[in-house]
Structures are given as C-alpha cells and as structure tokens.
C-alpha cells in the first residue's frame, strides 16, 4: 500500500475533503475595506519630541534645567554644562525606554500576520496574513501558523499548540464543527474545541477552517487591546521624590526671597543681596535627587544584568525590594516547557525516570520502543519528541529506522483517542508490527481486556494522573501485510504498559521558592493547566498548596470575593488570560506589590499590569518580553531571587544616599543663611556651592551606589508598599546629622572669628571643616545596621577613590594661589587644620553613638 501524501495535498486526497469554494476576490476586498486588515490597530505612537516635552515638565528635570540656567547667568559655564548634561541624559534615557515599551503592539502585530493559504474564487492562493478576510476558507497543515480565528469545517487528526494563548505546552486535539456548536463562543484550551485561534501552531494533522474573526476581534487581538488600554503607573519612588523636591523648591524660594530682602534692607547692597539669595537658594535646591535617581537606576540595571537579567524599565528596580507577591506561570517558568517521560508502568512493576539517569531496564524497554514506533517518523508533537529523546538516551543498541518501513498510519479520532502505525520488518517474516499509543481508555478498548485487569490498569492510570502526569497507554499487535484492517479496532492488540509524561521542574526552582518565602514573599502559581497537574508541580516546587481555584470557579467570584480568595489561595488552574489580569489587579487592590512571571502572549497583559513584570528571555515570546519590565535572559527562575536581593540592596543604598543629601544640605544652607541673619562676613558664594556640589555628587553616585548589601537583606519582610522613601525616623536622623554638623562647623567659624583670624583664612578654614564633615557623614551613613568599624572593614573601592580625589582637589584649592584668588581663601595654619580634624572625629563618634540608638527605626 503506498504511503500517504503529506502537506496541503493531503486535504485533496481524502474522499469528501474538497474545500468549499470560499469568498470571491471582490467579496474579500469589500470585507477588508469594511472591517479593516487582519492586524491589530495601530495606536497613535508618541514621537520622541512629544516624549521629550512631557519629560521636561517633570519638576525634578525642571530643577536641573533651572539650576543650569542659573549657572549660565552667573557665568559658571562648567557647572551649567554638568547640570545640563544630566538633564539631557535623563531625557534621552526616558525616550529610549518609552520607545522600547511601545513596541509591544508591534510584536503582537507580527504574530497575528503570518502568510495563509486560502481559497478565493474556488482557487487556492497564498496571501499575506493581513489580507485574510472574515469568511475566507483557510487550509491548514502541520507547521502552519494560524492567521486568524477559524471555525473548523474539516479536521483530520488535527492537534494545535495553543501555548501562546494558554501557556500550556501540550497540543490540544481539534474536531470539526457540528451544526449544534457552530454558533457558540469558543475559547482556547481543552480538547475537541471546533475552532483554532490566531497565532497558534498546527502540531499535527490537517484541517480546513472558515475565518470568523480577524485583527482586534481575535483572541490574540483582545490581548493586544487589553495591553493598549493598560496605563503604567508612575513609580512610587518618583511620586515621593517629586513631593519632596516641591517642598525643597518652595522652601528654597521663600528663604532666598527673605535673604535678598534682609541683605538689601540691612546692608543696602541689593545686587549683593541678589547674589547671596541665589547662593542660598542653590544651597537648598536638591538637584542631586534626580541625578541620584538616574545614576542609581542605570547602575542598578547594569548590576542586575551581571546575573543575566535585563531591566527594561529602570523604575522596576525601585519596586523589587517591596515585592510581596510573586505570581508565576507553570509552563516555561517553573517547568522547562519541554515534555519528558517521567514514569513507566507495566503489569510487572514501575520505573521512575525523573530522578534517575540509569538505562531503561529490559522489562520496560519494549514499552519505550513501541511508544517511538507509534509516533511520527519526524516528531513534532512534544510528547512524541519525549519518546524519541528517551529512546536515544536510555535505550542503547535499539533497532534503527532502517530496520523497519512504515506502511500505514491510523490517526486519532474523537471516538477513539489512539493512533497506530503499521511497520513492515526487513526480516521477511511476512507479519507486520502494529504499534499503538493513546489515552488509557482507548488502549483498553483496543486490547479488550478482562474486567479485573482493566480495573487495575485504570487504577494505575488514575494514580499517575493524580501526580500531575500525562498518561498514555501503549499496545502492540501483529498482522499480515495483506488485508490490513480499515480501523484500529480490527487488530488484536496486546497491552504493554502505561507511560507518564511531565513537563519537568526547572533546576533551582525549589531553592528559589524557599528563598522567596524566607524573605516574606508569597509565591502563587497561575496556570492554564489542569488542577491535578498544577497541584503536583506546586508541591514539587515547595509551595504551600491548599485549595486550588479553577477558572470556572474564579469566573463566578465577584470583585470582593476574588480579593478575599487571592489572600489565601496559592494555586490557580485552568485560568484564561483575562483572569490572570483579574488576579493581578485583585492582589494590587489588596495593597500587595505584585511581581508576575511569564513567557507567553497570554501572560502579556498581566505582565504589564503587575508592578514588576518578569518575562523569560529564552523561551518567552517577543510580546511577553516587550510587556515586561524585567527579562530573565537565561530563563533561570533562581535569577528572580538574585534580582530581588539586588533590588533590596539598591533601594537600601538609595535611602542612604537620600539621607546623606538631606543631612549635608542642612549645614550648607545654614552657613549660607547665618551671616545674613547675624550680620557676619559672607562665607560662601555660588562658586563655593558649586564646588561642594562637585564633592557631594560623586559621593552619592559612586560611593553609596557601590555599597554592599546589609546582612539581613533577605531575612527581613518586604517593606510596606505604602511606606515613604523618606520615613519620619529617616528624615529625623538626617536632620539630626545635618544640625550637629552645622553646629560643629558654625562653632569653628565663630571661634575663628572671635580669635581674630583674617576673613579669607577663616573662610578657607570653615570650608575645610565643612568638606571634612561631609566625608564624616559618608562614613556614618554607609551602613544602617553596623558600626563604623564594621563598615570600614567592608570593601568599597569607590569610597577610597572619592576620598583620595577630594583630598587632592581640596589641597589644591587651599594651597594653590590661583585657586585661593578665585575662592577668596587665605592659607590656613596647620594647627587650625588639626583642630578642625579633631572636631570632625568627635562629630563622627557622636553620630555613631546616636546611630546605634537610632538604627532599628532608620533601617526598618
């Protein structure tokens, strides 16, 4: 008997399989004109100029630009250029990030527009996917990407990989539509659904379908519309910093105006008063805040990339440390998205393969061989690939393909979920080998076993299914080549055994889950798979599994009931994409900070809606990657824990830098204001403030950013999502540091003034005292939960470099005649410098004592 033809010709070769004539070209064009092309609608994308204008409205950036403009007006080109460079960098980074995140719909559009073989005017035509119209007849064979949502007119052994839409790696079988189910609404997932969906892949067989939905009206199109309607929330840290910056700006403006009035009224020099007011305003403007945020987020993204994690939205870094819930998909996230044979059962025993690398024992060898022979010669189905891989790795010396010749195949039927291949052997014995595999019920039907044996086999199959395994039965028969039966039921099959297949857990998942739980992060599994499979994988991963909520049960829950359910439920099964989004929104409504992992198109809306979307970079789709804020480049679930650890470290160090900024601005502003209030010699002008900013900026951006993690970083609970970056204890601690530093430096200034030290020499001495005190504040703020001695033992090469550079520059400013002239400094005496150093040491010792009493509240 000749072998069956393959490809689209196979559709023609079957009796009664001729496709309908389809639309006429005129009808198709009319529908395309009325309903639009078969692609997602293009939203109005923002131009780089529009994004730049929006960014420039931000208060923080306005401060940068305003500070640069002030320096330009003062003629200080160098400092103006520095601030303007930071502003330009901030605008450029934002434009790049916005442009990248808006590519998500472009990725979806590529998926929804594969080429298609349609019937127009009774003739077959290959057309672009965007030209497919509702009512078109589309021919499908193995390997095709479905171009639109189709209702099946014919189906022959058709199986479809819908993992893009459901997240599940096992293909589902399809059946032709009947008059009774033509009008119903069909969704992806489950067997015998009489529809195929845009973006899915034909894994086996062939079929003919009528287009019922195109473009945005398809299942994948609805995901695109959900994505386009989701608005990304402004990061909490950005909101908090904006508020603080407004307060600083308002306070600085008021104080500067008062200073100008005081100087003009008390001293009569209005021009000098304006300059003094500008210097005072500059001393209070926290222009370091936007710079620190930019540097910390950029450096944080670089550090995270070192553990093979790509940060697509820098704002996600700030959120990592506060994640309270991690929602994870099962397939491709916890598991490998690659089927493998996990267990073999025969009437004589059980052999488990998951935790073993042994060769398959002789007693189970024939089960594996028959599983391979019952599969396609070139496997496309994941379960058939698993049989081939097992045979190649664990069956040394098995007969090769050249020893047999396939002469006939029997495909799956809705009424009999089994398939068989008939093989002619080259031994010349005249009998053919018939290898069959399928559902246990179908194999039992073929084997015609006695009641007791059938009950025992069903019991074994149920036990395997309860462990989350996909269970297949395997059987064999012998038959003469002449007179082969028309149906599989015509052979006398002998039952050989059961095969359990699983999508194995990724290495390191159990450790990653345990680390998340020790850090106070709840781990939830949200999957489209069956409850038994989900429960088994969740237990293996180490999740605390209680009740499982299915998609049907979830659909019946109201918003209040869902919010209550997500507080206690760990596993959600048979979940559709819109339900994943509902779960994420319910968690966020409860006040949780949600991290969501996924890799399929079905995950994209929930990835975008989550506070932190984490996509798998290797197996993940472009849509999932574009919708996410973080991408795991090596698909290692354990990288999530490393990322959370780094996120907490970055946030801790950011708080230290912000605390330092507040603290250091107190003495600077105080020393600028004090002469105006008390009629003392003016200490600092704009040039001095500019120099101090050049000391402070690298300290913030280099020293604190490079600081190591706190010892308890993964033992503490996630911070309260509503907790402000600047908590009251932290602000109080910063102000305390700043006021004590102001007191020490002001005392030095007043003592020097009373001692008759010349004005220029006193200005140099006070400036020296302030810079040394700033370095002391750096040492104090390096670690919240340890002493200065412990902090000094922690390596931080950036700190050593910054102190060395600052020391050299300070020495030049104090000793170089040209710099003395520019800064209006006189050369201070060594004994005075030594006294200042002693005062700075005393200040650090006092602050260390206070930090010991304050540490619990500041680091909480």
N, C-alpha and C positions, 0 to 999 in steps of 0.2 A: 504493500500500500504506500503510495507516495506521501511524503511528509507535507504537513500543512504549510501553506504560504503564510507569510508574516506581513506586518505593516498595514498600510491603508488598503492594500489589495485584499487583505483577509476579509474585509467587510463585504466586498463584492462576491467573494467565493462561496458565501453561505446562502442556502436557499431562503428566499423571503427576506434577505438582508439588504436589498437595494434601498439606498437612502431616498427620502422624499425629495421632490424637485427643488424645494427651498424658495427663497424670495427671488423676485426678478431684480435686475440691477436697478431699475427705476424705483421699485419699492424700497430697496435698501437705502438708496441715496435720499429718498424722501424721509425715511425714518431717522437717518443720521442728521438731516437738516433740522428735523423737529425735536429730536431728543438729545442731540449732541453726540460727539465722537465717544468711543468706548475708552475713556480715560478719566482720571479724576480731574475735576475743575481746578483751574489754576487760580489760586488766591492772589490778591494784589500784594506782591512782594515789596518790601521796603527797600529803597535804594540806599547805597552806602551814605549818600549825602543826608538823606532823611534820618538814618540811624545816628549819624554824627550830630545833627541838630538836636535830636532827642537827648543824646548823651550830654551835650553841652548845657542842657537845662538843669542837670543834676547839681545840687548845692555844693557837693564836695569838689566837683570839677570846676564849678564857678569860683570856688576859693582858690584853686590852683591858678586858674587864669587871672583872677583878680590880683593874687599875690605877684604873679609875673608882671602884670601891668604896673603895679606899684613900683616894683624894682626898676622897670624901664623908665618910669617917670623920675625916679631918683638917680637914674644914670648907672645903676648897677647891672650891667649887661650880663655878666656871668651868672649871677643868681637868677635873673629873669629867665635866661635860657634854660637853666636847670629845671625851674618850675614849669616852663612851657613844654619842655621835653617830656616831663612826667604827664602833663595833660595830653599831649599828642599820643603818647604811648597808651594811655587809658582809652582814648577814642579808638585807636587802631585795634586794640585787643577786643573791644566791645563789638566793633564792626565785623571782625573775623568770626567771633563767636556767634553773633546773630545770623550771619550769612550761612554758617555751617548748620545751625539748628533748623533753619528754614528749608534745608534740603530734604527733610523727611518726606514731604509730599512728592518730591521728585523721585525718590527711591520707590515709593508706592506706585507712582505712575509707570515706572519701568516694569514693575512686576505685573501690572494689570494690562500690559500691551504686548504679549507675545504674538508671533505670527500664527495664523489659523488657516486650516483647510476647510472651506465652506462650499456649499452647493448653491450656486446662483444660476438662474435660468436653466436649471437641470444639469449644469456643468460644474465640475469641481474647479475651484480656484483657490490659490494660496494668496492670502491678503494680509496686510498689517493688522495687528490686533485692534488698533484704534478705529479701523473701518468696519469692524463687526457690528451688525445692527440687530435689534430685537426682532426675533422671528427667523433669523438666519439658521440654517442647518449646518452643524459643525461635526466633522468626522474626527474621532479621537483614537489613538493607539498608544501603546506603551512608549513612554518617554516624552509624550506631548505635555506642554503646559496649557492648562485650560484657559481660554482667552476671555470668558465671560461666564455668568451663571447660566447653566443649561439644565433643562428638564430632559431626561433620557428617553429617547424614542426606542433605541435598541441597546442591549448590553450583553456582551459575551465575555464571561469570566473577567469582568471589569473590576479592578481594585485601584483605589486612588489614595495617594499620600496627601492628606489634608493637614500636615503638621504646621504649615504656615498659618493656618486658621485656628486649629485646635490645640497645637503644641504636642500632639501625640505622634510618635514615630511609626506606629503600626498602621499600614494601609487598611482602609475600610472597603468592603465589597459594595458594589452598586447593583441595583436592579432597575429594569425598565419601568417606566411609569405606567400605571393602570388607569383606567377612566376614573376610578374612585379616588386616587390620590393626586391627580393632575392639578387640581385647584388648590391644594393645601400649601401652607407655608413650610418650606423645608430649611433646615439648618445643618451646618457641617457637623460631622461626628456621628458615630453609630453605623451599623451595617444596614444594607438593603434600602438606604435612602435613594429615591429615584431621581436624584439631582447631583450634579457636580458643580463646583464653585470656582470662580475666577482665581487664578494664582496657584491652584492645586496641581499636582503632578500625577499623570497616569502611570501607575506602578505595574499593572498587568492587564492584559486583555485589550479589548477594543469596544467602541460604542459609538452611537450617534445621538446627538442631542440638539434640542431646539433652544435657542437663546431666549431666556425670559427676563434677563436684567443685564444692563451694561453700565459701565462707568461708575458713578457715585451710587447707583441703585443696587450694586452687587454687595455681597457680604464683605469683601475686602474694601469696597468703596465706602461702606458705612464706617469701617475703621478709620479710613482717611478723613471722613467728615468729623468723626469724634476727635481725631488729632488736631484738626484745624480749628475746632471750637474750644480747645483747651488753652487757657491762658496761664503762662508760667508766673507763679507768684514772685514778687520781689523778695530776695533773701532777707531773713530776719536780721542778720548782722548789718546789712545795708540800711534797713529801716532804722535800727538803733543808732547807727553811726550818723545817719542824716539828722536825727533828732539832736544828738549831742553837738554836732557841728553847728546846727542852727543856734543852740544855746550859746556856744562859744562865740559865734559870729555876732549875735545880738549883744552879749556882754561886752565883747571887744569894741563894738561900735559905740556903745554907751560910754564906756570908760575912756576911749580915745577922745570922744567929743568933750567929756568933762576935763580931760587933761589939757586939751587945747584951750578951753576957756580959763582953766586955772592958771596956765602959763601966761596966757595973754593978759589976764586981769591982774595977776600978782606981779609979773615981771615986765609986762609991757612989750615983750617981743613976740608978736603974733606969728611971724614967719617961723621963728624958732619953736613956737608952740605947735605949729602945724607939723613940723618935723618930729618933735617929741611925741605928738599924738600918733603919728604914723608908726614910729618905732614901737610905741606901747601897743598899738593895735596889732602890729606884726608879731609882737611877743605873745599875744593871746590867741592869735589865729592858729588853729591846729592843722596847718597844712600837711603835717606828717600823716594824718589819718588816711586820706585817700592814697598817699604814697605807700604807706604800710600795708593797706589792704591789697593794693595792686601787687606789690612785691611778694607778700605772703601767699597770695593765691597763685601767682605764677611759679614761685619756688615750690609751693606745695604740689602743684601739678607735676613739676619736674621730679620731685622726690617720689611721688606715687608712681610715676612712670618707671622708676627703677625696679619696682616689683611687678612689672608687666601689666600695669593698669593705666589706661588712657583717660584723662579727665577732659571731658568735652565742655562742661560748664564749670568754670572756676568757682562759681558760687556754691556748688555742691560740696566743696571741701569744708566750708564752714559748718555744713549741716551734718557731716559724717559723725562727729563726736556726740551728737544729740540723738542719733537714731535709736528709737525704742522698739521698733518692729521691723523685722526683715521678712518680706513676703517673697517666697521663692517658688518658681515653677519646678515641676519634677523633671520632665523630659528635657534633656540637654543642659540642665542646670545642676540638679542633684545627681542625675544619671548621665550616661555618656551619649544618649540618643543613638544607640547602636545595639541592636538586639544580639544576644548571646545565649547559647544553650546553657541552662543552669542546672538541669537535673534530668536524669534518665531513669525510667522505671520499667521493669519487666515483671512478669509474674514471679520471677525468682529473686528480685531484690531491687535496691535503689543505689544510684551512683550520683553524687553531687559534684559538680564541676567548678562552682564559683570560687571555692577556697582551695582548689587543688590544681596542680599542673601535671598530674600523672597522665600517662597514656590510658585511653579508654580500655577497660578490661574486656576480655574476649566475650564475656556474657552479654555485653551491651554493644558490641561492635556492629552487629547486624542492624540494630535499630538506627544507628547513625548512618550506615551505608544506605539503608532503604530510604531514610529521610532525604539524602542527597539525590538518590535516583528518582524520587517523587517530586523533585524540584526542577525548575527550568534549567536548561543546559548553561545558559548565561544568566545567572540570577540577578534580578532587580529588586525583588521583594526583600526587605530586611531580615525576615525570618529565614528565607531560603539562603541568603548570604551567611547567616549564622551557622546553618548546617554545613555549608562548604568550608567555612573557616575552621569549624571543629574537626572536620574530616582531614583537612590539610595539616592541622597542628597536632592532632592526637590519634590519628589512625595511620601509622607508618606502614608502608607496603600494601595499601589497599589498591584494588584494581583501578586502572586509569580509564579515561573516557574511550580510548582506542579499543578497549576490550568489549565494548557494547555499542549498539546502534539503536537510537530512538526511532521507533516506527509509528507510534501513535500516542496521542495525549487525550485525556479526558479532563475537562476543566470543572471548576466549581459551578454548582447550580444552587439557586435558593432553596430547593427542596432537598439537596444533598451537599452539605458543605465539606466536600472532599475532592481531591484531584488525584489522578493516576497517570503514570507514564508506563508504556509498554516497551520493553527493551529486548532486542534480538542479541543473543550472545554469539561471539565468534567461535565458540566451542563446537558449534554444528550439531547440537543435540536435538534440534527441532522445536523445543519448547521455548517460549518467551517468558521473561520475568516481568511481572506486573507489580510496580511499587506504588503504594497509596499512602497519602497523609491527609489529615483533615481534623475536624473537630472530633472529640472522643465519641460523641453521639453518632456522628456519621460513620466513623470507622467501626463502631459496634454494630451498626446496621449492616455494613458490608460483610462483616465477619460472621453474622448470625450465631452469636454465642449463646450458651445456655444462660438461664436467669441468674443463677448463683455467681457465675463468672462475670457476667455483665454488671451485677450489683457491686462486686468487689472492684472492678475497674472504674466504675463511676465514683466510688468512694475515694479511690486514689486520685482521680482527676479533680474532685472537689477539694481535697486536702492541698493539692498543688496550687489550685486557683486561689485558695484562701491565703497562700503565701505570696500572692501577687504575681504568679507566673501565668504566662500564656500557654495553654496546654493543647498539644496536638497528639493525635493517635497515629501510629504507623502500622501498616499491614502489608502482606505480600501474597502473591498468587502466581501460579504457573499456568500457562495456556498455550496451546498450539498456535502457530502464527496464522494458520488458515482458520477462517471462521471466528475472528475476534468479535467479542460482544459489542453491541451498539451502545450499551450503557455500562457503567462501572458495576452495577448490581448483577451483571451477568457473569462475574468471576467468583470463584470460590476462595475468598481471602482468608488468610491466617493472621490472627492478631499477634503482633510482636511486642509492643510496649507503648509507653507514653513518653513524650518529650516536653519538658517545661522550659520555656524561653523567658528571658527577662532582659530589661534594659538595666545593666549593672550600675551600681552606685559609683560615682567618681572617687578616685583615691583622695583621701584627706578630708572628705566631706564630714565624717564623724567628728574629727578634731575641730574642724571649723565651726560646726554646730555647737560643740561643747564650749568653745571659746566665746561664742556669741552669748550663750546662756550665762556663763560666768561674768560677762560684762553687763548683765541685766538686759539683754536684747532678746525679745521674743522672736522665735523663728516660726513662720507659718508656711505651710505648703498649699499652693493654689494650683490645681491641675485639671486638665480635661479628661484624665484617665478615670478608670472605674474605681469605686471606693475600696475594694479589696486590695487592688494593686497599690493605690495611694497609701493605704494604711500600712501595708507591708514595707514599702520603701521608707515611709516616715519612721517606723520603728527601727529599721536598719540604720537610718541616719542619726538616730538618737533623739528624735523629737518626742515630746511628752504627748502621746496620742490618746485622746479621749473620744468623744463623739465626732463623727465625720458628717459634715453638711454637704449635701449634693446640690447640683444646680437647680433641680426641680424644687427642692425644699427652700433654697435661697430665694427662688422667684416668688414664693408665697409670702416671704417676710416683708413687712413694712419697714420704713426707714428706722423707726425706733427699735424694732425687734432685731434688725440687722446690726445696728450699733451695739446692742447688748450681746448678740451672738459672737461678734468678732473679738470681744474681750476675753472669751474663754475657749473658743474653738481653735484648734491647731491645724486641722486638715480640711480642705475644701476640695471636693471631687466632682467630675463631670461639669466643670464650670465653663461657661461661654465668655468670650472677650468682654462683652458689656458688663458681665457680672464681676469680672476681675476689677474693672474700673469702679464698680459699685463698692466692692470690698475695700479697695484703697481709700475711696472717699469716706467710707464709714469709719475707718481707722483714723483718718485725719480729723474727722468731725469729733472723735473721742479725745483729741488732743495729742495723738501719737505722731511722732516723726517717722515717716514710713520710707524704708528702702525697699525697692522692688527689683527682683532679678528676672531675666527672661531672655529668650533668643528668637522668638517667632514674631510674625506680623501680628498675631493675636495678642501679644504682650505689649505692643507699642503704645496704645492709649494709657494703660496703667503705668507703663514706664515713664511716660511724660507727665502723668498726673501726680506720681509719687514725689515726695520731697527729694529723694535720691533714686534715679533710675539707673540700674546696673545691667548692662547688656553683655552677652557672651560674644567675644570678638571673633573667635574661630568659626564656630558653627552658627552664630547668630546672623540674622538677616540684616541687610542694609537698613531696613525700616526700623528694626529694634535698635540698632546702633545709633541711628540719627535721632531717635526719640529719647534716648537715654542721656544721662549726664555723666556716667562713668562706663567705660568698656573694659572688660577683663580680656586682655589680648591673648592669654593662654588658656582661656576657659576654665581656669582653676578656681573652684568655689572657695578654696582656702585663701585666695588673694583678697576676698572680701574682708576677712578678719584683719589682714595686714593693712588694708586700706582704712578700716575703721580705726585701727591703732594709730596710723599716721594722721588721720583726721583729728583724733583727740589731741595728739601732740601738737599739731598745727594750731588748733584752737587755743590750747593752753598757752603756747608761745605768743599767740596774738594778744591774749589778755595781758600777758606780761609786758609786751611792747606798749599796749594802750595805757596800762597802769603807769609805765615809765613816762610816757608822753605827758599824761596829766600831771604827774609829780614834777617833772622838770620844767613845765611851763609856769608853775607857781613861783619859784624864785626868780625866773627871768622876768615875768610880769611885775613881781613885787619890787625888784631892783630898778625897773624902768619907771614905776609909779612913785616909789618912795621919795626921790629927790624933788618931784613935782609937789608932793604933799607937804614936805617939810622944808622946802627952800634950800635943799642941799645941792652941791655940784652935780650936773647931769653926768651919769655914768655911761650909759650906752646909747649909741645912735644906731641907725639902720645897718651900718657895716658890721657892728658888733653882733647884732641879732642875726645877720646873715651868716656870720662865721659860726655862731652857736648852732644854727640850723644845720650847717655842714658837719658839725660834730654829732648832733643828735640823729640826723637821717641815717648815716651808715650804721650807727649803733642799733637803731631799730630794725633796719632792713637786713643787716648781716648777722649781728650778734644774737639777737633774740630768735630770729628765724632758724639759726643753726643750732639752737639749744636742744639738748637731748630730752627724752621723754621722762615724765615723773614716774616714780617707782610703782605707784598704784594705778597706772593708767588703764589697765584692763581688768581691774578688780572693783572699780567704783561703778555705781549705777550711771546710766546716761543722765546728762544734765537735764533739768526741767526745760521742755521745749519753749516755755514762755519766759524763762529766765533771761534777764537782760545781760548783754555783754558786760556792761558796767553795773555790777550789783552794788548795793549800798555799802557793804563791807569793803569791796574793792575800791570804790571811789573814796571812802573814808581813809583807807590805807594810803591811797595815792596822795590825797590832800595832806595827810599827816607827814608823809615823807617830804612833800614839797614845802610845807610850812617849817619843818625842822631844818631843812636845807636853807631856806630863806633866812631863818633865824641865825644860823651859823655864819653864812656869808654876809648878812647885814651887820652882824656883830663885828666881823673882821673890818668891814668898811667903816663903821662908826668908830671903832678903836683906832684905826689908822688915821681917821680924820681928826680925832682928839689928840693924837700923838704928833700932829703936825706934818705928816707925810705929804709931800707935794701931790697936787691933784692928779697929774699924769701917772706918777708912780703908784698912787693909790688906786687909780682906775685899772692899771695892769695887775696889781695885787688882787683886787676884787675879782677881776676877770679870771685870773689863775685859780682863785678859790672856787669860783663857780664851775669851771671846767673839771677840776679835780673832784668836786662834789658830784657832778654828773656821772663821772666814771664810778664813783662810790655807789650811786643809785643803780647803775647797771649791775654791779656785783650783788647788791642786795636783792634785786628783782629777778635774778637768773632762775632761782628755784623757789617754789612756794613751800614745798614740804620738806626741805632740808636746810641745814645750816650753811653759812658761808664757807666753812672749812670743807664740808662735803661738796659744795658747788665748785670750789677751786680744784678739787680732785677730778672733776668731770672734764673731759677734753672738749675744748671749743676753740679751734684754731682761728676762727673769725674774731673772737674776743681779743686774743693776743695780737692779731694783726691790727685791729682797730686801735687798741691802746698804744701800740708802737707808733702807728701813723699819727695819731692825735698828739702824742708826746713830742714827736719831731716837729710837727706843724706849730704846736704851742710854743716850743722853744724858739722857733724862727720868729714867731710873732712878737715874743718878748725881747729877743736879743738882736734881731736884725734891724738896723737903723731905718731902712726904708719902710719896713712894716711898723716900726714904732711911730713914725711920722703919720702913716695912714690911719692907724688905730688910736693915735694920740696917747701912746704909752710912754712911760718912763721906765728905766731899768730898775726892777725891784731888788732889794737886798736879799742875800741868801738866808739870813736869819729869819726874815719875814716869810720867805717861801717855806722854810722848815716849820714855822709856827702854823702856817696855813695847812700844810700836810698833816700835822698833828691834829688840827681841828677836824680835818676830813676823816681821819682814822677814828676819832671819837664819835663823829656823826654816824659812820658805818656801824660801829659797835652798838650804839644806842638803837639804831634801826633794826639790827639783828636781834636784839633783845625784844623789841616790840613785835617783830615778825614772828618770833617763837610763840608769843601770846595770841597773835592775830591769825596765824597760818590756817587753822581749821576753817575759819569763816571765809578767808580770801580764796582758798583753793577749792572750796566746796562747789 
